[in-house]
Amino acid sequence: MADFHEYRVAVKVFFSGTETFEMSKSAHKNNGMGKPQVFERFNRSKNSAMSNDDKTHSSRSPTSLTHENVEKIHEIIK
């Protein structure tokens, strides 16, 4: 499924933990999560501890890249 929100809802509603693990294993081959991690996330999701919505990802603070900071770096490099 292209839409990850739909995928999460489908997994949460229609599949068991074992089915979810088997799908993950077939999709990711040897690079996927292990069985305990899949079941932990599955159980948290089923118990509504996890939202179906996308989380914001931590990244560089919007204030960290300012003209003043760039100038300081240029001075250090010179």
PQR file with spaces between the fields and no chain letter, atoms N, CA, C, O and H, PARSE charges and radii, in Angstrom:
ATOM       1  N    MET     1       0.843   -1.186    0.000 -0.4000 1.5000
ATOM       2  CA   MET     1       0.000    0.000    0.000 -0.0000 2.0000
ATOM       3  C    MET     1       0.879    1.236    0.000  0.5500 1.7000
ATOM       4  O    MET     1       1.849    1.320    0.753 -0.5500 1.4000
ATOM       5  N    ALA     2       0.546    2.160   -0.817 -0.4000 1.5000
ATOM       6  CA   ALA     2       1.345    3.368   -0.922 -0.0000 2.0000
ATOM       7  C    ALA     2       1.129    4.284    0.269  0.5500 1.7000
ATOM       8  O    ALA     2       2.053    4.980    0.688 -0.5500 1.4000
ATOM       9  H    ALA     2      -0.242    2.091   -1.429  0.4000 1.0000
ATOM      10  N    ASP     3      -0.060    4.293    0.814 -0.4000 1.5000
ATOM      11  CA   ASP     3      -0.371    5.178    1.926 -0.0000 2.0000
ATOM      12  C    ASP     3      -0.075    4.455    3.240  0.5500 1.7000
ATOM      13  O    ASP     3      -0.746    3.482    3.583 -0.5500 1.4000
ATOM      14  H    ASP     3      -0.811    3.728    0.473  0.4000 1.0000
ATOM      15  N    PHE     4       0.935    4.935    3.973 -0.4000 1.5000
ATOM      16  CA   PHE     4       1.344    4.269    5.208 -0.0000 2.0000
ATOM      17  C    PHE     4       0.259    4.320    6.276  0.5500 1.7000
ATOM      18  O    PHE     4       0.152    3.404    7.091 -0.5500 1.4000
ATOM      19  H    PHE     4       1.481    5.725    3.694  0.4000 1.0000
ATOM      20  N    HIS     5      -0.548    5.381    6.281 -0.4000 1.5000
ATOM      21  CA   HIS     5      -1.641    5.478    7.250 -0.0000 2.0000
ATOM      22  C    HIS     5      -2.617    4.320    7.030  0.5500 1.7000
ATOM      23  O    HIS     5      -3.022    3.663    7.989 -0.5500 1.4000
ATOM      24  H    HIS     5      -0.461    6.125    5.619  0.4000 1.0000
ATOM      25  N    GLU     6      -2.993    4.067    5.781 -0.4000 1.5000
ATOM      26  CA   GLU     6      -3.890    2.953    5.475 -0.0000 2.0000
ATOM      27  C    GLU     6      -3.258    1.626    5.869  0.5500 1.7000
ATOM      28  O    GLU     6      -3.941    0.737    6.378 -0.5500 1.4000
ATOM      29  H    GLU     6      -2.663    4.600    5.002  0.4000 1.0000
ATOM      30  N    TYR     7      -1.961    1.490    5.636 -0.4000 1.5000
ATOM      31  CA   TYR     7      -1.252    0.258    5.982 -0.0000 2.0000
ATOM      32  C    TYR     7      -1.304    0.016    7.486  0.5500 1.7000
ATOM      33  O    TYR     7      -1.590   -1.097    7.928 -0.5500 1.4000
ATOM      34  H    TYR     7      -1.407    2.212    5.223  0.4000 1.0000
ATOM      35  N    ARG     8      -1.028    1.057    8.274 -0.4000 1.5000
ATOM      36  CA   ARG     8      -1.045    0.905    9.735 -0.0000 2.0000
ATOM      37  C    ARG     8      -2.426    0.532   10.231  0.5500 1.7000
ATOM      38  O    ARG     8      -2.563   -0.318   11.111 -0.5500 1.4000
ATOM      39  H    ARG     8      -0.795    1.961    7.915  0.4000 1.0000
ATOM      40  N    VAL     9      -3.453    1.162    9.672 -0.4000 1.5000
ATOM      41  CA   VAL     9      -4.819    0.851   10.087 -0.0000 2.0000
ATOM      42  C    VAL     9      -5.170   -0.581    9.706  0.5500 1.7000
ATOM      43  O    VAL     9      -5.786   -1.297   10.495 -0.5500 1.4000
ATOM      44  H    VAL     9      -3.341    1.852    8.957  0.4000 1.0000
ATOM      45  N    ALA    10      -4.783   -1.008    8.504 -0.4000 1.5000
ATOM      46  CA   ALA    10      -5.070   -2.379    8.066 -0.0000 2.0000
ATOM      47  C    ALA    10      -4.397   -3.390    8.979  0.5500 1.7000
ATOM      48  O    ALA    10      -5.013   -4.384    9.365 -0.5500 1.4000
ATOM      49  H    ALA    10      -4.283   -0.426    7.863  0.4000 1.0000
ATOM      50  N    VAL    11      -3.149   -3.151    9.327 -0.4000 1.5000
ATOM      51  CA   VAL    11      -2.432   -4.064   10.225 -0.0000 2.0000
ATOM      52  C    VAL    11      -3.104   -4.082   11.586  0.5500 1.7000
ATOM      53  O    VAL    11      -3.275   -5.144   12.184 -0.5500 1.4000
ATOM      54  H    VAL    11      -2.648   -2.344    9.014  0.4000 1.0000
ATOM      55  N    LYS    12      -3.483   -2.917   12.074 -0.4000 1.5000
ATOM      56  CA   LYS    12      -4.082   -2.808   13.401 -0.0000 2.0000
ATOM      57  C    LYS    12      -5.432   -3.522   13.470  0.5500 1.7000
ATOM      58  O    LYS    12      -5.767   -4.109   14.499 -0.5500 1.4000
ATOM      59  H    LYS    12      -3.344   -2.054   11.588  0.4000 1.0000
ATOM      60  N    VAL    13      -6.201   -3.478   12.395 -0.4000 1.5000
ATOM      61  CA   VAL    13      -7.564   -3.997   12.424 -0.0000 2.0000
ATOM      62  C    VAL    13      -7.675   -5.427   11.902  0.5500 1.7000
ATOM      63  O    VAL    13      -8.402   -6.236   12.479 -0.5500 1.4000
ATOM      64  H    VAL    13      -5.929   -3.001   11.560  0.4000 1.0000
ATOM      65  N    PHE    14      -6.971   -5.749   10.827 -0.4000 1.5000
ATOM      66  CA   PHE    14      -7.255   -6.987   10.118 -0.0000 2.0000
ATOM      67  C    PHE    14      -6.271   -8.131   10.337  0.5500 1.7000
ATOM      68  O    PHE    14      -6.580   -9.263    9.965 -0.5500 1.4000
ATOM      69  H    PHE    14      -6.380   -5.092   10.359  0.4000 1.0000
ATOM      70  N    PHE    15      -5.119   -7.892   10.915 -0.4000 1.5000
ATOM      71  CA   PHE    15      -4.105   -8.932   11.000 -0.0000 2.0000
ATOM      72  C    PHE    15      -3.774   -9.282   12.443  0.5500 1.7000
ATOM      73  O    PHE    15      -3.958   -8.478   13.357 -0.5500 1.4000
ATOM      74  H    PHE    15      -4.867   -6.973   11.218  0.4000 1.0000
ATOM      75  N    SER    16      -3.280  -10.510   12.622 -0.4000 1.5000
ATOM      76  CA   SER    16      -2.787  -10.927   13.936 -0.0000 2.0000
ATOM      77  C    SER    16      -1.310  -10.568   14.035  0.5500 1.7000
ATOM      78  O    SER    16      -0.698  -10.159   13.048 -0.5500 1.4000
ATOM      79  H    SER    16      -3.131  -11.163   11.880  0.4000 1.0000
ATOM      80  N    GLY    17      -0.744  -10.721   15.220 -0.4000 1.5000
ATOM      81  CA   GLY    17       0.677  -10.454   15.404 -0.0000 2.0000
ATOM      82  C    GLY    17       1.539  -11.362   14.542  0.5500 1.7000
ATOM      83  O    GLY    17       2.540  -10.923   13.974 -0.5500 1.4000
ATOM      84  H    GLY    17      -1.241  -11.053   16.021  0.4000 1.0000
ATOM      85  N    THR    18       1.148  -12.631   14.446 -0.4000 1.5000
ATOM      86  CA   THR    18       1.906  -13.583   13.639 -0.0000 2.0000
ATOM      87  C    THR    18       1.844  -13.217   12.163  0.5500 1.7000
ATOM      88  O    THR    18       2.854  -13.281   11.463 -0.5500 1.4000
ATOM      89  H    THR    18       0.335  -12.987   14.907  0.4000 1.0000
ATOM      90  N    GLU    19       0.657  -12.833   11.684 -0.4000 1.5000
ATOM      91  CA   GLU    19       0.525  -12.431   10.277 -0.0000 2.0000
ATOM      92  C    GLU    19       1.351  -11.182    9.990  0.5500 1.7000
ATOM      93  O    GLU    19       1.966  -11.064    8.930 -0.5500 1.4000
ATOM      94  H    GLU    19      -0.164  -12.782   12.252  0.4000 1.0000
ATOM      95  N    THR    20       1.360  -10.252   10.943 -0.4000 1.5000
ATOM      96  CA   THR    20       2.148   -9.032   10.776 -0.0000 2.0000
ATOM      97  C    THR    20       3.631   -9.362   10.707  0.5500 1.7000
ATOM      98  O    THR    20       4.354   -8.809    9.878 -0.5500 1.4000
ATOM      99  H    THR    20       0.861  -10.348   11.804  0.4000 1.0000
ATOM     100  N    PHE    21       4.088  -10.262   11.574 -0.4000 1.5000
ATOM     101  CA   PHE    21       5.494  -10.666   11.556 -0.0000 2.0000
ATOM     102  C    PHE    21       5.849  -11.339   10.233  0.5500 1.7000
ATOM     103  O    PHE    21       6.907  -11.065    9.667 -0.5500 1.4000
ATOM     104  H    PHE    21       3.501  -10.711   12.248  0.4000 1.0000
ATOM     105  N    GLU    22       4.980  -12.213    9.737 -0.4000 1.5000
ATOM     106  CA   GLU    22       5.247  -12.904    8.470 -0.0000 2.0000
ATOM     107  C    GLU    22       5.301  -11.914    7.308  0.5500 1.7000
ATOM     108  O    GLU    22       6.142  -12.052    6.420 -0.5500 1.4000
ATOM     109  H    GLU    22       4.120  -12.435   10.197  0.4000 1.0000
ATOM     110  N    MET    23       4.412  -10.917    7.304 -0.4000 1.5000
ATOM     111  CA   MET    23       4.446   -9.894    6.249 -0.0000 2.0000
ATOM     112  C    MET    23       5.742   -9.103    6.321  0.5500 1.7000
ATOM     113  O    MET    23       6.366   -8.827    5.296 -0.5500 1.4000
ATOM     114  H    MET    23       3.729  -10.805    8.026  0.4000 1.0000
ATOM     115  N    SER    24       6.145   -8.739    7.528 -0.4000 1.5000
ATOM     116  CA   SER    24       7.382   -7.980    7.712 -0.0000 2.0000
ATOM     117  C    SER    24       8.585   -8.798    7.252  0.5500 1.7000
ATOM     118  O    SER    24       9.487   -8.279    6.595 -0.5500 1.4000
ATOM     119  H    SER    24       5.638   -8.962    8.361  0.4000 1.0000
ATOM     120  N    LYS    25       8.587  -10.075    7.605 -0.4000 1.5000
ATOM     121  CA   LYS    25       9.696  -10.954    7.234 -0.0000 2.0000
ATOM     122  C    LYS    25       9.781  -11.115    5.715  0.5500 1.7000
ATOM     123  O    LYS    25      10.877  -11.109    5.156 -0.5500 1.4000
ATOM     124  H    LYS    25       7.854  -10.497    8.139  0.4000 1.0000
ATOM     125  N    SER    26       8.638  -11.259    5.045 -0.4000 1.5000
ATOM     126  CA   SER    26       8.673  -11.435    3.588 -0.0000 2.0000
ATOM     127  C    SER    26       9.023  -10.130    2.880  0.5500 1.7000
ATOM     128  O    SER    26       9.638  -10.153    1.814 -0.5500 1.4000
ATOM     129  H    SER    26       7.748  -11.265    5.499  0.4000 1.0000
ATOM     130  N    ALA    27       8.642   -9.003    3.453 -0.4000 1.5000
ATOM     131  CA   ALA    27       8.923   -7.714    2.816 -0.0000 2.0000
ATOM     132  C    ALA    27      10.372   -7.287    3.005  0.5500 1.7000
ATOM     133  O    ALA    27      10.976   -6.720    2.095 -0.5500 1.4000
ATOM     134  H    ALA    27       8.143   -8.984    4.319  0.4000 1.0000
ATOM     135  N    HIS    28      10.930   -7.555    4.176 -0.4000 1.5000
ATOM     136  CA   HIS    28      12.259   -7.030    4.502 -0.0000 2.0000
ATOM     137  C    HIS    28      13.360   -8.078    4.496  0.5500 1.7000
ATOM     138  O    HIS    28      14.521   -7.757    4.749 -0.5500 1.4000
ATOM     139  H    HIS    28      10.439   -8.016    4.915  0.4000 1.0000
ATOM     140  N    LYS    29      13.013   -9.318    4.212 -0.4000 1.5000
ATOM     141  CA   LYS    29      13.984  -10.419    4.192 -0.0000 2.0000
ATOM     142  C    LYS    29      14.788  -10.449    5.497  0.5500 1.7000
ATOM     143  O    LYS    29      14.199  -10.586    6.569 -0.5500 1.4000
ATOM     144  H    LYS    29      12.070   -9.579    4.007  0.4000 1.0000
ATOM     145  N    ASN    30      16.090  -10.326    5.434 -0.4000 1.5000
ATOM     146  CA   ASN    30      16.941  -10.406    6.627 -0.0000 2.0000
ATOM     147  C    ASN    30      17.149   -9.063    7.307  0.5500 1.7000
ATOM     148  O    ASN    30      17.826   -8.998    8.333 -0.5500 1.4000
ATOM     149  H    ASN    30      16.569  -10.214    4.563  0.4000 1.0000
ATOM     150  N    ASN    31      16.585   -7.987    6.764 -0.4000 1.5000
ATOM     151  CA   ASN    31      16.821   -6.657    7.323 -0.0000 2.0000
ATOM     152  C    ASN    31      15.682   -6.163    8.199  0.5500 1.7000
ATOM     153  O    ASN    31      15.750   -5.046    8.712 -0.5500 1.4000
ATOM     154  H    ASN    31      16.035   -8.039    5.930  0.4000 1.0000
ATOM     155  N    GLY    32      14.650   -6.952    8.382 -0.4000 1.5000
ATOM     156  CA   GLY    32      13.491   -6.520    9.152 -0.0000 2.0000
ATOM     157  C    GLY    32      13.707   -6.655   10.651  0.5500 1.7000
ATOM     158  O    GLY    32      14.742   -7.138   11.111 -0.5500 1.4000
ATOM     159  H    GLY    32      14.595   -7.859    7.965  0.4000 1.0000
ATOM     160  N    MET    33      12.705   -6.217   11.396 -0.4000 1.5000
ATOM     161  CA   MET    33      12.755   -6.339   12.850 -0.0000 2.0000
ATOM     162  C    MET    33      12.600   -7.800   13.248  0.5500 1.7000
ATOM     163  O    MET    33      12.049   -8.611   12.504 -0.5500 1.4000
ATOM     164  H    MET    33      11.864   -5.825   11.022  0.4000 1.0000
ATOM     165  N    GLY    34      13.090   -8.109   14.422 -0.4000 1.5000
ATOM     166  CA   GLY    34      12.940   -9.453   14.951 -0.0000 2.0000
ATOM     167  C    GLY    34      11.529   -9.670   15.475  0.5500 1.7000
ATOM     168  O    GLY    34      10.762   -8.721   15.638 -0.5500 1.4000
ATOM     169  H    GLY    34      13.537   -7.449   15.026  0.4000 1.0000
ATOM     170  N    LYS    35      11.198  -10.914   15.733 -0.4000 1.5000
ATOM     171  CA   LYS    35       9.860  -11.271   16.190 -0.0000 2.0000
ATOM     172  C    LYS    35       9.458  -10.536   17.469  0.5500 1.7000
ATOM     173  O    LYS    35       8.337  -10.033   17.537 -0.5500 1.4000
ATOM     174  H    LYS    35      11.821  -11.685   15.600  0.4000 1.0000
ATOM     175  N    PRO    36      10.327  -10.449   18.494 -0.5600 1.5000
ATOM     176  CA   PRO    36       9.917   -9.735   19.710  0.2800 2.0000
ATOM     177  C    PRO    36       9.573   -8.263   19.454  0.5500 1.7000
ATOM     178  O    PRO    36       8.617   -7.738   20.025 -0.5500 1.4000
ATOM     179  N    GLN    37      10.353   -7.601   18.597 -0.4000 1.5000
ATOM     180  CA   GLN    37      10.096   -6.190   18.312 -0.0000 2.0000
ATOM     181  C    GLN    37       8.788   -6.016   17.547  0.5500 1.7000
ATOM     182  O    GLN    37       8.031   -5.084   17.819 -0.5500 1.4000
ATOM     183  H    GLN    37      11.130   -8.027   18.134  0.4000 1.0000
ATOM     184  N    VAL    38       8.518   -6.904   16.591 -0.4000 1.5000
ATOM     185  CA   VAL    38       7.264   -6.817   15.832 -0.0000 2.0000
ATOM     186  C    VAL    38       6.082   -7.012   16.768  0.5500 1.7000
ATOM     187  O    VAL    38       5.108   -6.262   16.702 -0.5500 1.4000
ATOM     188  H    VAL    38       9.133   -7.661   16.369  0.4000 1.0000
ATOM     189  N    PHE    39       6.157   -8.013   17.640 -0.4000 1.5000
ATOM     190  CA   PHE    39       5.051   -8.272   18.551 -0.0000 2.0000
ATOM     191  C    PHE    39       4.872   -7.143   19.562  0.5500 1.7000
ATOM     192  O    PHE    39       3.744   -6.803   19.918 -0.5500 1.4000
ATOM     193  H    PHE    39       6.948   -8.622   17.694  0.4000 1.0000
ATOM     194  N    GLU    40       5.974   -6.561   20.025 -0.4000 1.5000
ATOM     195  CA   GLU    40       5.869   -5.438   20.961 -0.0000 2.0000
ATOM     196  C    GLU    40       5.149   -4.267   20.306  0.5500 1.7000
ATOM     197  O    GLU    40       4.227   -3.697   20.890 -0.5500 1.4000
ATOM     198  H    GLU    40       6.890   -6.837   19.735  0.4000 1.0000
ATOM     199  N    ARG    41       5.566   -3.906   19.092 -0.4000 1.5000
ATOM     200  CA   ARG    41       4.918   -2.800   18.385 -0.0000 2.0000
ATOM     201  C    ARG    41       3.473   -3.138   18.040  0.5500 1.7000
ATOM     202  O    ARG    41       2.590   -2.285   18.128 -0.5500 1.4000
ATOM     203  H    ARG    41       6.315   -4.369   18.617  0.4000 1.0000
ATOM     204  N    PHE    42       3.239   -4.379   17.648 -0.4000 1.5000
ATOM     205  CA   PHE    42       1.884   -4.794   17.307 -0.0000 2.0000
ATOM     206  C    PHE    42       0.975   -4.654   18.525  0.5500 1.7000
ATOM     207  O    PHE    42      -0.130   -4.123   18.419 -0.5500 1.4000
ATOM     208  H    PHE    42       3.956   -5.072   17.577  0.4000 1.0000
ATOM     209  N    ASN    43       1.439   -5.130   19.679 -0.4000 1.5000
ATOM     210  CA   ASN    43       0.625   -5.048   20.895 -0.0000 2.0000
ATOM     211  C    ASN    43       0.401   -3.609   21.332  0.5500 1.7000
ATOM     212  O    ASN    43      -0.699   -3.261   21.762 -0.5500 1.4000
ATOM     213  H    ASN    43       2.337   -5.561   19.765  0.4000 1.0000
ATOM     214  N    ARG    44       1.430   -2.764   21.228 -0.4000 1.5000
ATOM     215  CA   ARG    44       1.245   -1.348   21.568 -0.0000 2.0000
ATOM     216  C    ARG    44       0.236   -0.709   20.636  0.5500 1.7000
ATOM     217  O    ARG    44      -0.581    0.103   21.069 -0.5500 1.4000
ATOM     218  H    ARG    44       2.323   -3.047   20.879  0.4000 1.0000
ATOM     219  N    SER    45       0.281   -1.064   19.374 -0.4000 1.5000
ATOM     220  CA   SER    45      -0.648   -0.514   18.399 -0.0000 2.0000
ATOM     221  C    SER    45      -2.070   -0.990   18.687  0.5500 1.7000
ATOM     222  O    SER    45      -3.008   -0.192   18.666 -0.5500 1.4000
ATOM     223  H    SER    45       0.945   -1.724   19.023  0.4000 1.0000
ATOM     224  N    LYS    46      -2.230   -2.262   18.951 -0.4000 1.5000
ATOM     225  CA   LYS    46      -3.553   -2.814   19.244 -0.0000 2.0000
ATOM     226  C    LYS    46      -4.155   -2.176   20.491  0.5500 1.7000
ATOM     227  O    LYS    46      -5.367   -1.968   20.562 -0.5500 1.4000
ATOM     228  H    LYS    46      -1.468   -2.909   18.968  0.4000 1.0000
ATOM     229  N    ASN    47      -3.317   -1.867   21.467 -0.4000 1.5000
ATOM     230  CA   ASN    47      -3.797   -1.269   22.712 -0.0000 2.0000
ATOM     231  C    ASN    47      -3.881    0.245   22.628  0.5500 1.7000
ATOM     232  O    ASN    47      -4.034    0.921   23.645 -0.5500 1.4000
ATOM     233  H    ASN    47      -2.333   -2.035   21.409  0.4000 1.0000
ATOM     234  N    SER    48      -3.782    0.775   21.427 -0.4000 1.5000
ATOM     235  CA   SER    48      -3.906    2.213   21.135 -0.0000 2.0000
ATOM     236  C    SER    48      -2.844    3.064   21.798  0.5500 1.7000
ATOM     237  O    SER    48      -3.039    4.269   21.962 -0.5500 1.4000
ATOM     238  H    SER    48      -3.657    0.226   20.600  0.4000 1.0000
ATOM     239  N    ALA    49      -1.725    2.472   22.184 -0.4000 1.5000
ATOM     240  CA   ALA    49      -0.634    3.269   22.734 -0.0000 2.0000
ATOM     241  C    ALA    49       0.111    3.987   21.626  0.5500 1.7000
ATOM     242  O    ALA    49       0.845    4.943   21.877 -0.5500 1.4000
ATOM     243  H    ALA    49      -1.566    1.493   22.051  0.4000 1.0000
ATOM     244  N    MET    50      -0.084    3.520   20.394 -0.4000 1.5000
ATOM     245  CA   MET    50       0.561    4.153   19.248 -0.0000 2.0000
ATOM     246  C    MET    50      -0.517    4.740   18.351  0.5500 1.7000
ATOM     247  O    MET    50      -1.553    4.121   18.108 -0.5500 1.4000
ATOM     248  H    MET    50      -0.681    2.744   20.191  0.4000 1.0000
ATOM     249  N    SER    51      -0.255    5.926   17.871 -0.4000 1.5000
ATOM     250  CA   SER    51      -1.178    6.577   16.958 -0.0000 2.0000
ATOM     251  C    SER    51      -0.979    6.034   15.552  0.5500 1.7000
ATOM     252  O    SER    51       0.099    5.554   15.203 -0.5500 1.4000
ATOM     253  H    SER    51       0.587    6.429   18.068  0.4000 1.0000
ATOM     254  N    ASN    52      -2.029    6.116   14.755 -0.4000 1.5000
ATOM     255  CA   ASN    52      -1.920    5.735   13.349 -0.0000 2.0000
ATOM     256  C    ASN    52      -1.363    6.868   12.510  0.5500 1.7000
ATOM     257  O    ASN    52      -1.050    6.678   11.334 -0.5500 1.4000
ATOM     258  H    ASN    52      -2.905    6.506   15.038  0.4000 1.0000
ATOM     259  N    ASP    53      -1.239    8.039   13.103 -0.4000 1.5000
ATOM     260  CA   ASP    53      -0.761    9.204   12.374 -0.0000 2.0000
ATOM     261  C    ASP    53       0.758    9.217   12.331  0.5500 1.7000
ATOM     262  O    ASP    53       1.422    8.605   13.168 -0.5500 1.4000
ATOM     263  H    ASP    53      -1.493    8.193   14.058  0.4000 1.0000
ATOM     264  N    ASP    54       1.295    9.918   11.350 -0.4000 1.5000
ATOM     265  CA   ASP    54       2.735   10.066   11.249 -0.0000 2.0000
ATOM     266  C    ASP    54       3.246   10.949   12.377  0.5500 1.7000
ATOM     267  O    ASP    54       2.624   11.950   12.732 -0.5500 1.4000
ATOM     268  H    ASP    54       0.755   10.415   10.670  0.4000 1.0000
ATOM     269  N    LYS    55       4.361   10.570   12.922 -0.4000 1.5000
ATOM     270  CA   LYS    55       5.005   11.367   13.962 -0.0000 2.0000
ATOM     271  C    LYS    55       5.936   12.372   13.306  0.5500 1.7000
ATOM     272  O    LYS    55       6.480   12.134   12.227 -0.5500 1.4000
ATOM     273  H    LYS    55       4.866    9.757   12.633  0.4000 1.0000
ATOM     274  N    THR    56       6.106   13.503   13.984 -0.4000 1.5000
ATOM     275  CA   THR    56       7.094   14.444   13.480 -0.0000 2.0000
ATOM     276  C    THR    56       8.462   13.892   13.840  0.5500 1.7000
ATOM     277  O    THR    56       8.649   13.327   14.918 -0.5500 1.4000
ATOM     278  H    THR    56       5.664   13.697   14.860  0.4000 1.0000
ATOM     279  N    HIS    57       9.395   14.052   12.956 -0.4000 1.5000
ATOM     280  CA   HIS    57      10.732   13.527   13.172 -0.0000 2.0000
ATOM     281  C    HIS    57      11.631   14.629   13.693  0.5500 1.7000
ATOM     282  O    HIS    57      11.561   15.777   13.254 -0.5500 1.4000
ATOM     283  H    HIS    57       9.243   14.510   12.080  0.4000 1.0000
ATOM     284  N    SER    58      12.471   14.256   14.633 -0.4000 1.5000
ATOM     285  CA   SER    58      13.414   15.246   15.122 -0.0000 2.0000
ATOM     286  C    SER    58      14.441   15.512   14.034  0.5500 1.7000
ATOM     287  O    SER    58      14.898   14.595   13.353 -0.5500 1.4000
ATOM     288  H    SER    58      12.528   13.323   14.990  0.4000 1.0000
ATOM     289  N    SER    59      14.781   16.730   13.888 -0.4000 1.5000
ATOM     290  CA   SER    59      15.773   17.113   12.892 -0.0000 2.0000
ATOM     291  C    SER    59      16.427   18.393   13.371  0.5500 1.7000
ATOM     292  O    SER    59      16.255   18.799   14.520 -0.5500 1.4000
ATOM     293  H    SER    59      14.410   17.475   14.441  0.4000 1.0000
ATOM     294  N    ARG    60      17.155   19.005   12.511 -0.4000 1.5000
ATOM     295  CA   ARG    60      17.831   20.239   12.875 -0.0000 2.0000
ATOM     296  C    ARG    60      16.792   21.290   13.262  0.5500 1.7000
ATOM     297  O    ARG    60      15.770   21.455   12.597 -0.5500 1.4000
ATOM     298  H    ARG    60      17.295   18.674   11.578  0.4000 1.0000
ATOM     299  N    SER    61      17.076   21.979   14.331 -0.4000 1.5000
ATOM     300  CA   SER    61      16.204   23.058   14.775 -0.0000 2.0000
ATOM     301  C    SER    61      16.141   24.126   13.697  0.5500 1.7000
ATOM     302  O    SER    61      17.164   24.442   13.088 -0.5500 1.4000
ATOM     303  H    SER    61      17.906   21.844   14.872  0.4000 1.0000
ATOM     304  N    PRO    62      14.960   24.693   13.445 -0.5600 1.5000
ATOM     305  CA   PRO    62      14.875   25.722   12.404  0.2800 2.0000
ATOM     306  C    PRO    62      15.723   26.949   12.719  0.5500 1.7000
ATOM     307  O    PRO    62      16.069   27.710   11.815 -0.5500 1.4000
ATOM     308  N    THR    63      16.061   27.147   13.988 -0.4000 1.5000
ATOM     309  CA   THR    63      16.877   28.306   14.352 -0.0000 2.0000
ATOM     310  C    THR    63      18.368   28.011   14.290  0.5500 1.7000
ATOM     311  O    THR    63      19.181   28.922   14.444 -0.5500 1.4000
ATOM     312  H    THR    63      15.779   26.529   14.723  0.4000 1.0000
ATOM     313  N    SER    64      18.741   26.754   14.066 -0.4000 1.5000
ATOM     314  CA   SER    64      20.169   26.432   14.057 -0.0000 2.0000
ATOM     315  C    SER    64      20.869   26.902   12.791  0.5500 1.7000
ATOM     316  O    SER    64      22.082   27.107   12.804 -0.5500 1.4000
ATOM     317  H    SER    64      18.080   26.014   13.940  0.4000 1.0000
ATOM     318  N    LEU    65      20.146   27.073   11.718 -0.4000 1.5000
ATOM     319  CA   LEU    65      20.740   27.535   10.465 -0.0000 2.0000
ATOM     320  C    LEU    65      20.322   28.988   10.247  0.5500 1.7000
ATOM     321  O    LEU    65      19.325   29.283    9.588 -0.5500 1.4000
ATOM     322  H    LEU    65      19.160   26.906   11.707  0.4000 1.0000
ATOM     323  N    THR    66      21.108   29.865   10.816 -0.4000 1.5000
ATOM     324  CA   THR    66      20.842   31.294   10.660 -0.0000 2.0000
ATOM     325  C    THR    66      22.020   31.934    9.948  0.5500 1.7000
ATOM     326  O    THR    66      23.102   31.355    9.852 -0.5500 1.4000
ATOM     327  H    THR    66      21.918   29.626   11.351  0.4000 1.0000
ATOM     328  N    HIS    67      21.791   33.113    9.462 -0.4000 1.5000
ATOM     329  CA   HIS    67      22.859   33.843    8.771 -0.0000 2.0000
ATOM     330  C    HIS    67      24.049   34.064    9.710  0.5500 1.7000
ATOM     331  O    HIS    67      25.201   33.968    9.288 -0.5500 1.4000
ATOM     332  H    HIS    67      20.912   33.583    9.540  0.4000 1.0000
ATOM     333  N    GLU    68      23.769   34.359   10.979 -0.4000 1.5000
ATOM     334  CA   GLU    68      24.847   34.592   11.951 -0.0000 2.0000
ATOM     335  C    GLU    68      25.679   33.327   12.154  0.5500 1.7000
ATOM     336  O    GLU    68      26.908   33.392   12.191 -0.5500 1.4000
ATOM     337  H    GLU    68      22.833   34.438   11.322  0.4000 1.0000
ATOM     338  N    ASN    69      25.020   32.186   12.283 -0.4000 1.5000
ATOM     339  CA   ASN    69      25.749   30.930   12.464 -0.0000 2.0000
ATOM     340  C    ASN    69      26.587   30.591   11.239  0.5500 1.7000
ATOM     341  O    ASN    69      27.710   30.103   11.367 -0.5500 1.4000
ATOM     342  H    ASN    69      24.022   32.133   12.252  0.4000 1.0000
ATOM     343  N    VAL    70      26.050   30.845   10.066 -0.4000 1.5000
ATOM     344  CA   VAL    70      26.794   30.588    8.835 -0.0000 2.0000
ATOM     345  C    VAL    70      28.027   31.474    8.781  0.5500 1.7000
ATOM     346  O    VAL    70      29.106   31.014    8.407 -0.5500 1.4000
ATOM     347  H    VAL    70      25.138   31.242    9.962  0.4000 1.0000
ATOM     348  N    GLU    71      27.880   32.739    9.149 -0.4000 1.5000
ATOM     349  CA   GLU    71      29.022   33.660    9.159 -0.0000 2.0000
ATOM     350  C    GLU    71      30.085   33.201   10.157  0.5500 1.7000
ATOM     351  O    GLU    71      31.278   33.284    9.868 -0.5500 1.4000
ATOM     352  H    GLU    71      27.003   33.113    9.453  0.4000 1.0000
ATOM     353  N    LYS    72      29.665   32.719   11.326 -0.4000 1.5000
ATOM     354  CA   LYS    72      30.620   32.225   12.323 -0.0000 2.0000
ATOM     355  C    LYS    72      31.420   31.047   11.764  0.5500 1.7000
ATOM     356  O    LYS    72      32.634   30.968   11.955 -0.5500 1.4000
ATOM     357  H    LYS    72      28.695   32.651   11.561  0.4000 1.0000
ATOM     358  N    ILE    73      30.754   30.158   11.092 -0.4000 1.5000
ATOM     359  CA   ILE    73      31.435   29.007   10.505 -0.0000 2.0000
ATOM     360  C    ILE    73      32.420   29.456    9.433  0.5500 1.7000
ATOM     361  O    ILE    73      33.534   28.939    9.356 -0.5500 1.4000
ATOM     362  H    ILE    73      29.768   30.222   10.936  0.4000 1.0000
ATOM     363  N    HIS    74      32.012   30.420    8.603 -0.4000 1.5000
ATOM     364  CA   HIS    74      32.915   30.936    7.567 -0.0000 2.0000
ATOM     365  C    HIS    74      34.158   31.567    8.194  0.5500 1.7000
ATOM     366  O    HIS    74      35.259   31.415    7.665 -0.5500 1.4000
ATOM     367  H    HIS    74      31.107   30.840    8.666  0.4000 1.0000
ATOM     368  N    GLU    75      33.996   32.267    9.305 -0.4000 1.5000
ATOM     369  CA   GLU    75      35.138   32.877    9.992 -0.0000 2.0000
ATOM     370  C    GLU    75      36.071   31.803   10.548  0.5500 1.7000
ATOM     371  O    GLU    75      37.292   31.940   10.479 -0.5500 1.4000
ATOM     372  H    GLU    75      33.102   32.391    9.734  0.4000 1.0000
ATOM     373  N    ILE    76      35.498   30.745   11.095 -0.4000 1.5000
ATOM     374  CA   ILE    76      36.306   29.661   11.654 -0.0000 2.0000
ATOM     375  C    ILE    76      37.098   28.966   10.551  0.5500 1.7000
ATOM     376  O    ILE    76      38.263   28.616   10.743 -0.5500 1.4000
ATOM     377  H    ILE    76      34.506   30.633   11.151  0.4000 1.0000
ATOM     378  N    ILE    77      36.473   28.771    9.413 -0.4000 1.5000
ATOM     379  CA   ILE    77      37.112   28.065    8.299 -0.0000 2.0000
ATOM     380  C    ILE    77      38.253   28.873    7.701  0.5500 1.7000
ATOM     381  O    ILE    77      39.249   28.298    7.263 -0.5500 1.4000
ATOM     382  H    ILE    77      35.527   29.056    9.257  0.4000 1.0000
ATOM     383  N    LYS    78      38.126   30.190    7.676 -0.4000 1.5000
ATOM     384  CA   LYS    78      39.150   31.042    7.040 -0.0000 2.0000
ATOM     385  C    LYS    78      40.477   30.923    7.693  0.5500 1.7000
ATOM     386  O    LYS    78      41.433   31.575    7.272 -0.5500 1.4000
ATOM     387  H    LYS    78      37.316   30.657    8.032  0.4000 1.0000
